[in-house]
Amino acid sequence: MMLEEVPRYSDLMKFVKDDPTKLKQLFLNNENQFDQMIEEVNSCIKNKLDLQNIAKSINVPDMQLKMGQQTNLKQQPQQPQSIRTAQIPINLRKQMEVIKIEDEEIKDDDHHPIILISSEQQSQQSTNAAKIYEFNIEERLIMQQTNKNGGKKNFSMKENQVNQRKRDIKIQYKNKKQQSGKNSQSKVQEELEIIFNSKDRTMRHMDDEFFEYSLIYFDGSINLYYIMFIEGWQQATIGDIFTDQLKKHRDTLGIVDMEYLNDKTFKNMQVQIIFGINKCFIEPQLYVRGKSLKDKIIQEDQIVVLEEDNASNFDHKNHQRAEYVLEVYKNEILMIGGNMRNGKELRFEMSYQIISNDENDVKYQSHQLAGLNFKRINHSAFVVKDHLFVLFGEGQTYGEYMDLSKPNKKRKFTKIQIYFEIDENIFEKPIIFQHQDDPKSQDIYFIGGSFKQKRSGNTKLSLNKIIITWDKYTLYPQTIVIQKVPDVCDFNYIPPQNHSRCLEFSQRLKSKLYNKECDLWYFMDDEQQLITYDPKNKIFSQKCCKQKGI
């Protein structure tokens, strides 16, 4: 009989006083069974109280007992209780080195409670569980030994032994965790071998594999390089991109590798669009891949100016934007923020809609969008739930968002409050990424870009999370909260000599790459430092990709 099924005592008395016949009806007119049922209820309650007292004295969490075992415990409360080690996973038994129980003391007795530990727990949870069980089991054994000696004067000494043992195990566990993190971190650093290509081996043919496994970055203001991961992510080659005849600058050049669904053919299209290749003017150009046969280049790759579909009156030649952000939404490239190199005030943002039937027939449509509410440079942007968010930037603590599901003429930026639950509130050029590089994920993180750290010389790298609150009726974003991700140890970033752009990441080039096979993130900052983040072990590592004379 379950305790929850038994009527309250006050209700039973009320039935007796008002109408004794109701009491008979309550028990289906079986008057003879009333006394027996009451005895069963009282027995269950008493057994439960006895079990609770025993559990408190043993102090073992989440103990699961069978009903048949409860009665036996009630009859033999003083009998020492054994543990079935077969129920404890091997990895937990190895952790419990301090407890040594001889085989003859372990009895296969169904009258004793069994500690059940799930073997499907994560490794970190299992380690914590082992530590907790180790504390409680040792304390129980000491209490049993104290009872055998029959002396209260030894109890305080035994209690002190338990407390000291707990402190020792905590220290051992902390040291093991730190050492494990260092070993994993050094393993990530040592496994990656970097091969530097000579200057005469300029990358002249960038195929699908290149764009899938490469990061692109500047060394200085005009030298553009790539790092491409090969051999199952164990090696990486570094070399330069484009010839010196192509004018380019770190503040104006942007490269977008985009994949989208063609509305007409319903095929996935992949194109590479380049902005600012002539150093000053912002005009979309198409990277046209050449042809190769057995590693021999038959036709060189080319960069051609895109033809504008339904030509607009917009003067691209005078669009000299710098330090802007590029973000992709479906078949649309959004150019947000920055400043004008020709001294004009920037009052608008740009949208470039890519239209293509195949790789040889690519055009675009340009649209001017309403400008930002705040002037922004060195800012960041991301898209989630059909909304473009623009955050951070020089001196900015407010955010803005735009509903991209609306037509271009109705799109406008709306101010949104950011609540910083961390020490910093000004960030310049941090890198923002979503969980497992999933564009639909609302688990959004960022690293780097702290202006306060740059000014103070503090090079600690932390992982922060962007939490967006959405209105459940209007479905519009309401607030943004910035929090530090717990359980991720700060990483001591080592800056190179004569550095000036530490922990700043390009917002126009491919500066982040996700390794799905190993669940690893790779980031390249503006000082050519490759930063690796391991989400599973929650650790960072760093490898320098600078080399003189390359």
C-alpha positions as CSV (number, residue, x, y, z in Angstrom):
1,M,0.0,0.0,0.0
2,M,1.4,3.4,-1.0
3,L,1.5,6.0,1.7
4,E,-0.1,8.5,-0.7
5,E,-3.3,6.3,-0.9
6,V,-4.0,6.3,2.8
7,P,-6.6,9.0,3.9
8,R,-5.4,11.5,6.4
9,Y,-6.1,10.7,10.1
10,S,-8.2,13.8,10.6
11,D,-10.4,12.8,7.6
12,L,-11.0,9.4,9.0
13,M,-12.0,10.8,12.3
14,K,-14.3,13.3,10.6
15,F,-16.0,10.4,8.8
16,V,-16.5,8.6,12.1
17,K,-18.1,11.5,13.8
18,D,-20.4,12.5,11.0
19,D,-21.6,9.2,9.7
20,P,-19.9,5.9,10.6
21,T,-21.5,4.2,7.6
22,K,-19.3,6.4,5.3
23,L,-16.2,4.7,6.8
24,K,-17.6,1.3,5.8
25,Q,-18.3,2.6,2.3
26,L,-14.7,4.0,2.1
27,F,-13.4,0.5,2.6
28,L,-16.1,-1.1,0.3
29,N,-18.1,-2.4,3.3
30,N,-15.3,-4.8,4.3
31,E,-15.4,-4.0,8.0
32,N,-13.2,-7.0,8.8
33,Q,-10.3,-5.7,6.8
34,F,-10.3,-2.3,8.5
35,D,-8.0,-3.3,11.4
36,Q,-5.6,-5.2,9.1
37,M,-5.3,-2.2,6.7
38,I,-4.6,0.2,9.5
39,E,-1.9,-2.1,10.8
40,E,-0.3,-2.2,7.3
41,V,-0.3,1.6,7.1
42,N,1.3,2.0,10.5
43,S,3.9,-0.7,9.7
44,C,4.8,1.1,6.4
45,I,5.1,4.4,8.1
46,K,7.3,3.0,10.9
47,N,9.5,1.2,8.4
48,K,9.9,4.4,6.4
49,L,11.0,6.4,9.5
50,D,13.4,3.6,10.4
51,L,14.9,3.6,6.9
52,Q,15.2,7.4,7.0
53,N,17.1,7.3,10.3
54,I,19.4,4.5,8.9
55,A,20.1,6.5,5.7
56,K,21.0,9.6,7.7
57,S,23.4,7.7,9.9
58,I,25.0,6.0,6.8
59,N,24.9,9.3,4.9
60,V,24.8,7.6,1.4
61,P,23.0,9.7,-1.2
62,D,20.3,8.5,-3.6
63,M,20.1,5.0,-2.0
64,Q,17.5,2.9,-3.7
65,L,15.8,0.2,-1.5
66,K,13.3,-2.5,-2.3
67,M,10.2,-3.0,-0.3
68,G,11.3,-6.5,0.7
69,Q,14.6,-5.1,2.0
70,Q,12.9,-2.5,4.2
71,T,11.3,-5.0,6.5
72,N,14.6,-6.8,7.1
73,L,16.4,-3.6,7.9
74,K,13.7,-2.8,10.4
75,Q,14.4,-6.1,12.2
76,Q,18.2,-5.8,12.0
77,P,19.1,-2.1,12.3
78,Q,22.5,-2.7,13.9
79,Q,23.8,-5.2,11.4
80,P,26.7,-3.8,9.3
81,Q,25.8,-3.1,5.7
82,S,27.9,-4.2,2.8
83,I,28.2,-2.8,-0.7
84,R,28.1,-4.8,-3.9
85,T,31.2,-3.7,-5.8
86,A,29.8,-5.3,-8.9
87,Q,27.3,-2.5,-9.0
88,I,30.0,0.1,-9.1
89,P,31.7,0.9,-12.5
90,I,35.3,0.0,-12.9
91,N,36.4,3.6,-13.3
92,L,34.8,4.5,-10.0
93,R,36.4,1.5,-8.2
94,K,39.8,2.7,-9.4
95,Q,39.1,6.1,-7.9
96,M,38.3,4.6,-4.5
97,E,41.8,3.4,-3.7
98,V,41.6,4.4,0.0
99,I,38.8,1.9,0.7
100,K,40.1,-1.6,1.0
101,I,37.5,-4.2,1.7
102,E,38.6,-7.9,1.8
103,D,36.7,-10.3,-0.4
104,E,35.4,-12.3,2.6
105,E,33.7,-9.3,4.0
106,I,31.6,-8.9,0.9
107,K,28.5,-11.1,1.1
108,D,25.9,-11.6,-1.5
109,D,23.0,-10.8,0.9
110,D,19.7,-9.5,-0.5
111,H,18.9,-8.1,2.9
112,H,21.4,-5.3,2.5
113,P,20.9,-2.1,0.6
114,I,22.6,-1.8,-2.8
115,I,24.3,1.5,-4.0
116,L,23.3,2.0,-7.6
117,I,25.5,4.1,-9.8
118,S,24.7,4.7,-13.4
119,S,27.6,3.8,-15.8
120,E,26.3,6.2,-18.4
121,Q,27.4,9.3,-16.5
122,Q,29.9,11.6,-18.1
123,S,33.5,11.2,-16.9
124,Q,33.5,14.4,-14.9
125,Q,30.2,13.5,-13.2
126,S,31.6,10.0,-12.5
127,T,34.7,11.4,-10.9
128,N,32.6,13.7,-8.7
129,A,30.4,10.8,-7.7
130,A,33.3,8.7,-6.8
131,K,34.7,11.4,-4.6
132,I,31.3,11.8,-2.8
133,Y,30.9,8.0,-2.3
134,E,34.5,7.7,-1.1
135,F,33.8,10.3,1.6
136,N,30.6,8.7,2.8
137,I,31.9,5.1,2.7
138,E,35.0,6.0,4.7
139,E,33.0,7.9,7.2
140,R,30.6,4.9,7.6
141,L,33.4,2.5,8.1
142,I,35.0,4.7,10.8
143,M,31.6,5.0,12.5
144,Q,31.2,1.2,12.4
145,Q,34.7,0.7,13.9
146,T,33.8,3.2,16.6
147,N,30.7,1.3,17.5
148,K,32.7,-1.9,17.8
149,N,35.1,-0.3,20.2
150,G,32.2,1.1,22.1
151,G,33.9,4.3,23.1
152,K,32.5,7.8,22.7
153,K,35.9,9.3,23.5
154,N,37.3,7.9,20.2
155,F,34.4,9.4,18.2
156,S,35.9,13.0,18.0
157,M,39.2,11.5,16.9
158,K,37.5,9.5,14.2
159,E,35.5,12.5,13.0
160,N,38.7,14.5,12.7
161,Q,40.2,11.7,10.6
162,V,37.2,11.8,8.3
163,N,37.4,15.6,7.8
164,Q,41.2,15.4,7.2
165,R,40.7,12.7,4.7
166,K,38.0,14.8,2.9
167,R,40.4,17.7,2.6
168,D,43.2,15.4,1.3
169,I,41.0,13.9,-1.4
170,K,39.8,17.4,-2.5
171,I,43.4,18.5,-3.0
172,Q,44.2,15.3,-4.9
173,Y,41.1,15.7,-7.1
174,K,42.0,19.4,-7.8
175,N,45.6,18.5,-8.7
176,K,44.5,15.6,-11.0
177,K,42.0,17.9,-12.8
178,Q,44.6,20.6,-13.4
179,Q,47.2,18.1,-14.6
180,S,44.6,16.5,-16.9
181,G,43.8,19.9,-18.4
182,K,47.5,20.7,-18.9
183,N,48.1,17.3,-20.6
184,S,45.1,17.7,-22.9
185,Q,46.1,21.2,-23.8
186,S,49.7,20.3,-24.5
187,K,48.5,17.3,-26.6
188,V,46.5,19.6,-28.8
189,Q,49.4,21.9,-29.3
190,E,52.0,19.2,-30.0
191,E,49.8,17.2,-32.4
192,L,49.5,20.0,-34.9
193,E,52.5,20.3,-37.2
194,I,52.8,23.5,-39.2
195,I,54.6,23.5,-42.6
196,F,55.5,26.9,-44.1
197,N,55.5,27.2,-47.9
198,S,58.0,29.4,-49.6
199,K,57.1,32.7,-51.1
200,D,57.3,31.4,-54.7
201,R,54.5,28.9,-53.9
202,T,51.6,31.4,-53.9
203,M,48.2,29.7,-53.7
204,R,46.8,30.0,-57.3
205,H,44.0,27.5,-57.2
206,M,41.5,27.5,-54.3
207,D,39.1,24.6,-54.6
208,D,36.3,23.3,-52.3
209,E,38.8,21.6,-50.0
210,F,40.7,24.8,-49.6
211,F,37.7,26.8,-48.5
212,E,36.5,24.0,-46.2
213,Y,39.7,23.5,-44.3
214,S,41.4,26.9,-44.3
215,L,41.6,30.1,-42.4
216,I,42.6,33.4,-44.1
217,Y,44.4,36.3,-42.4
218,F,46.7,39.2,-42.9
219,D,50.3,39.5,-41.8
220,G,50.8,43.3,-41.7
221,S,48.6,45.5,-43.8
222,I,48.9,44.1,-47.3
223,N,50.2,40.5,-47.0
224,L,47.4,38.0,-47.2
225,Y,48.0,34.4,-46.0
226,Y,46.1,31.2,-45.4
227,I,46.5,28.2,-43.1
228,M,45.1,24.9,-44.5
229,F,44.6,21.8,-42.3
230,I,45.6,18.5,-43.9
231,E,46.3,14.9,-43.0
232,G,43.3,14.5,-40.7
233,W,43.9,17.9,-39.0
234,Q,47.4,16.7,-37.8
235,Q,49.3,19.1,-40.2
236,A,48.7,22.6,-41.5
237,T,50.4,24.4,-44.4
238,I,50.8,28.2,-44.5
239,G,51.3,30.3,-47.6
240,D,50.3,33.5,-49.3
241,I,47.2,34.2,-51.4
242,F,46.9,36.3,-54.5
243,T,49.8,38.0,-56.3
244,D,51.3,41.3,-55.4
245,Q,49.7,42.8,-58.5
246,L,46.4,42.7,-56.8
247,K,46.0,45.7,-54.5
248,K,44.5,44.8,-51.1
249,H,44.5,46.1,-47.5
250,R,43.4,44.6,-44.2
251,D,40.9,47.4,-43.5
252,T,39.0,47.1,-46.8
253,L,39.4,43.5,-48.1
254,G,36.6,41.0,-47.4
255,I,36.2,37.4,-48.7
256,V,32.9,35.5,-48.3
257,D,32.5,31.8,-48.9
258,M,28.8,31.3,-49.1
259,E,26.5,28.4,-49.8
260,Y,22.8,28.9,-50.3
261,L,19.8,27.3,-52.0
262,N,18.9,28.6,-55.4
263,D,15.2,29.5,-55.4
264,K,14.8,28.7,-59.1
265,T,16.7,25.4,-59.5
266,F,16.5,24.3,-55.8
267,K,20.1,23.4,-55.9
268,N,22.8,24.3,-53.4
269,M,25.1,26.9,-54.8
270,Q,28.5,27.8,-53.5
271,V,30.3,30.9,-54.6
272,Q,33.1,33.1,-53.3
273,I,32.6,36.9,-53.3
274,I,35.4,39.4,-52.7
275,F,35.1,43.0,-51.7
276,G,37.8,45.7,-51.8
277,I,40.3,43.9,-54.0
278,N,41.4,47.2,-55.5
279,K,42.2,48.5,-52.1
280,C,39.8,51.4,-51.9
281,F,36.5,50.8,-53.7
282,I,33.9,48.5,-52.2
283,E,32.5,46.5,-55.1
284,P,31.5,42.9,-55.2
285,Q,33.7,40.6,-57.4
286,L,33.5,36.9,-58.1
287,Y,36.3,34.5,-57.5
288,V,36.3,32.3,-60.6
289,R,38.1,29.0,-60.1
290,G,40.4,27.8,-62.9
291,K,40.8,24.3,-64.1
292,S,43.4,21.7,-63.0
293,L,44.2,18.2,-64.1
294,K,46.3,15.8,-62.0
295,D,47.6,18.7,-59.9
296,K,48.5,20.7,-63.0
297,I,46.8,24.0,-63.4
298,I,45.4,24.3,-66.9
299,Q,43.6,27.6,-66.3
300,E,44.5,30.2,-63.6
301,D,41.9,31.3,-61.1
302,Q,40.5,34.7,-61.9
303,I,38.8,37.6,-60.0
304,V,36.1,39.2,-62.2
305,V,33.8,42.2,-61.5
306,L,30.2,40.9,-61.1
307,E,27.5,42.1,-63.3
308,E,24.7,43.9,-61.5
309,D,21.2,42.6,-62.3
310,N,18.7,45.4,-62.8
311,A,21.4,48.0,-62.4
312,S,20.8,50.5,-59.6
313,N,21.8,54.1,-59.4
314,F,24.2,53.4,-56.6
315,D,27.7,54.6,-57.3
316,H,30.0,51.7,-56.3
317,K,33.1,53.6,-57.3
318,N,32.6,56.1,-54.5
319,H,31.7,53.6,-51.9
320,Q,35.0,53.6,-50.1
321,R,34.0,51.8,-46.9
322,A,36.6,50.4,-44.4
323,E,36.5,48.5,-41.1
324,Y,33.0,47.1,-41.9
325,V,31.5,43.7,-41.0
326,L,30.3,41.1,-43.5
327,E,27.5,38.7,-42.5
328,V,25.7,36.2,-44.7
329,Y,21.9,35.5,-44.6
330,K,20.6,33.0,-47.2
331,N,21.8,34.3,-50.6
332,E,22.4,37.8,-49.2
333,I,25.6,39.5,-48.1
334,L,25.2,42.2,-45.5
335,M,27.8,45.0,-45.2
336,I,27.4,46.7,-41.8
337,G,29.1,49.7,-40.1
338,G,32.6,51.0,-40.6
339,N,33.6,54.4,-41.9
340,M,34.1,56.1,-45.3
341,R,37.6,56.6,-46.6
342,N,36.7,59.6,-48.6
343,G,35.6,61.6,-45.6
344,K,31.9,61.3,-46.2
345,E,29.5,60.4,-43.4
346,L,28.2,56.9,-43.5
347,R,24.4,56.9,-43.1
348,F,23.4,53.6,-44.8
349,E,24.2,49.9,-44.8
350,M,24.4,47.6,-47.9
351,S,22.8,44.4,-48.9
352,Y,24.1,42.4,-51.9
353,Q,21.7,39.7,-53.1
354,I,23.5,37.0,-55.1
355,I,21.6,35.7,-58.1
356,S,22.9,32.7,-60.0
357,N,21.7,29.9,-62.2
358,D,25.0,28.1,-62.3
359,E,28.6,28.8,-61.4
360,N,29.2,30.6,-64.8
361,D,26.1,32.8,-64.5
362,V,26.4,34.9,-61.3
363,K,24.9,38.3,-60.8
364,Y,23.9,40.5,-57.9
365,Q,21.4,43.1,-56.8
366,S,22.4,45.9,-54.4
367,H,20.1,47.5,-51.9
368,Q,20.7,50.3,-49.5
369,L,19.4,49.7,-45.9
370,A,18.7,52.0,-43.1
371,G,21.8,52.9,-41.2
372,L,22.8,51.9,-37.6
373,N,21.7,53.9,-34.6
374,F,25.3,54.2,-33.4
375,K,28.5,54.7,-35.4
376,R,30.5,51.5,-35.1
377,I,33.9,50.3,-36.0
378,N,35.7,47.2,-34.8
379,H,32.3,45.7,-34.1
380,S,30.8,42.2,-34.6
381,A,27.7,40.7,-36.0
382,F,25.8,37.4,-36.2
383,V,22.4,36.1,-37.5
384,V,20.0,34.0,-35.4
385,K,16.3,33.4,-35.9
386,D,16.1,35.6,-39.0
387,H,17.5,38.6,-37.0
388,L,20.8,40.3,-37.6
389,F,22.5,41.4,-34.3
390,V,25.2,44.0,-34.3
391,L,27.2,44.2,-31.0
392,F,30.3,45.8,-29.5
393,G,32.7,48.1,-31.3
394,E,34.7,51.1,-30.3
395,G,33.1,52.7,-27.2
396,Q,29.8,51.0,-27.7
397,T,27.8,49.2,-24.9
398,Y,24.4,49.0,-26.6
399,G,23.4,46.5,-29.2
400,E,21.2,46.7,-32.3
401,Y,19.1,44.2,-34.3
402,M,17.3,44.1,-37.6
403,D,14.5,41.7,-38.7
404,L,15.7,40.2,-42.0
405,S,12.4,38.5,-42.8
406,K,11.0,41.9,-43.7
407,P,11.4,43.6,-47.2
408,N,14.5,45.8,-47.6
409,K,12.5,49.0,-47.5
410,K,11.0,48.1,-44.1
411,R,14.2,46.9,-42.5
412,K,15.6,49.1,-39.8
413,F,17.8,48.7,-36.8
414,T,16.3,48.7,-33.3
415,K,18.3,49.5,-30.1
416,I,18.6,46.7,-27.5
417,Q,20.0,46.8,-24.0
418,I,23.0,44.7,-23.1
419,Y,23.6,43.6,-19.5
420,F,27.2,42.7,-18.8
421,E,27.6,40.3,-15.9
422,I,31.3,40.3,-16.4
423,D,34.1,42.8,-15.5
424,E,34.4,44.2,-19.1
425,N,31.7,46.0,-21.2
426,I,33.7,47.3,-24.2
427,F,34.9,44.8,-26.8
428,E,36.6,45.4,-30.1
429,K,36.6,42.7,-32.8
430,P,35.8,39.7,-30.7
431,I,35.1,36.5,-32.6
432,I,31.5,35.2,-32.2
433,F,30.5,31.6,-32.9
434,Q,27.5,29.3,-32.3
435,H,27.5,25.8,-30.8
436,Q,29.0,23.3,-33.2
437,D,28.8,25.9,-36.0
438,D,25.0,25.4,-36.2
439,P,23.4,28.6,-37.6
440,K,20.1,27.6,-35.9
441,S,21.7,27.2,-32.4
442,Q,20.9,29.9,-29.8
443,D,24.0,28.9,-27.8
444,I,26.2,31.8,-28.9
445,Y,29.7,32.5,-27.5
446,F,32.6,34.8,-28.1
447,I,36.2,35.2,-27.1
448,G,38.7,38.1,-27.2
449,G,38.3,41.7,-28.0
450,S,38.4,43.1,-24.5
451,F,39.4,46.8,-24.7
452,K,40.1,46.9,-20.9
453,Q,42.4,43.9,-21.1
454,K,44.3,45.4,-24.0
455,R,44.8,48.7,-22.2
456,S,45.9,47.0,-19.0
457,G,48.1,44.4,-20.6
458,N,46.0,41.5,-19.2
459,T,46.1,38.6,-21.7
460,K,43.8,36.2,-19.9
461,L,41.4,34.7,-22.5
462,S,37.9,33.8,-21.2
463,L,34.9,32.2,-22.9
464,N,31.7,34.4,-22.7
465,K,28.1,33.6,-23.7
466,I,25.5,35.8,-25.3
467,I,22.0,35.1,-24.0
468,I,19.1,36.7,-25.9
469,T,15.7,37.0,-24.3
470,W,12.8,36.9,-26.7
471,D,9.3,38.2,-26.2
472,K,6.9,35.2,-26.3
473,Y,4.1,37.2,-28.0
474,T,5.9,39.5,-30.5
475,L,8.8,37.1,-30.9
476,Y,11.2,40.1,-31.0
477,P,14.4,40.2,-28.9
478,Q,14.0,42.1,-25.6
479,T,17.4,42.1,-23.8
480,I,20.9,40.6,-24.1
481,V,22.9,39.3,-21.2
482,I,26.7,38.7,-21.4
483,Q,27.9,36.0,-18.9
484,K,31.2,34.2,-18.4
485,V,30.9,30.5,-19.1
486,P,31.5,28.5,-15.9
487,D,33.9,25.6,-15.6
488,V,36.1,26.9,-18.5
489,C,39.5,27.9,-17.1
490,D,40.9,31.2,-18.2
491,F,43.7,30.8,-20.7
492,N,47.0,32.6,-20.4
493,Y,47.4,34.0,-24.0
494,I,51.1,34.6,-24.9
495,P,51.4,37.7,-27.2
496,P,54.2,37.9,-29.7
497,Q,56.8,40.7,-29.6
498,N,55.8,44.2,-30.8
499,H,52.1,43.2,-30.8
500,S,49.2,45.6,-31.2
501,R,46.2,43.5,-32.2
502,C,46.2,40.7,-29.7
503,L,42.9,38.7,-29.4
504,E,41.3,40.8,-32.2
505,F,39.8,38.8,-35.0
506,S,38.9,39.9,-38.6
507,Q,35.2,40.4,-39.2
508,R,35.7,40.2,-43.1
509,L,37.8,37.2,-43.5
510,K,37.4,33.5,-42.5
511,S,39.0,33.7,-39.0
512,K,37.1,30.8,-37.4
513,L,36.8,27.1,-38.4
514,Y,35.0,24.2,-36.8
515,N,36.4,20.7,-36.9
516,K,33.3,18.4,-36.8
517,E,35.4,15.2,-36.6
518,C,37.1,16.2,-33.4
519,D,34.7,18.8,-32.0
520,L,37.4,21.5,-32.0
521,W,37.3,25.2,-32.9
522,Y,40.2,27.0,-34.6
523,F,40.5,30.8,-34.5
524,M,43.2,33.1,-36.0
525,D,43.7,36.5,-34.5
526,D,45.3,39.6,-36.1
527,E,48.7,38.7,-34.6
528,Q,48.8,35.3,-36.5
529,Q,48.2,33.4,-33.3
530,L,46.2,30.2,-33.8
531,I,43.9,29.6,-30.8
532,T,42.2,26.2,-30.4
533,Y,39.2,25.6,-28.2
534,D,38.1,22.1,-27.1
535,P,34.4,22.3,-26.0
536,K,34.5,18.8,-24.5
537,N,37.4,19.4,-22.2
538,K,36.7,23.1,-21.9
539,I,40.3,24.2,-22.6
540,F,42.2,26.5,-24.9
541,S,45.6,26.2,-26.6
542,Q,47.7,28.5,-28.7
543,K,50.2,28.1,-31.5
544,C,52.2,30.9,-33.2
545,C,51.9,31.0,-37.0
546,K,54.4,33.8,-37.6
547,Q,57.5,33.2,-39.5
548,K,60.1,35.7,-40.7
549,G,60.9,35.8,-44.4
550,I,57.8,33.9,-45.5
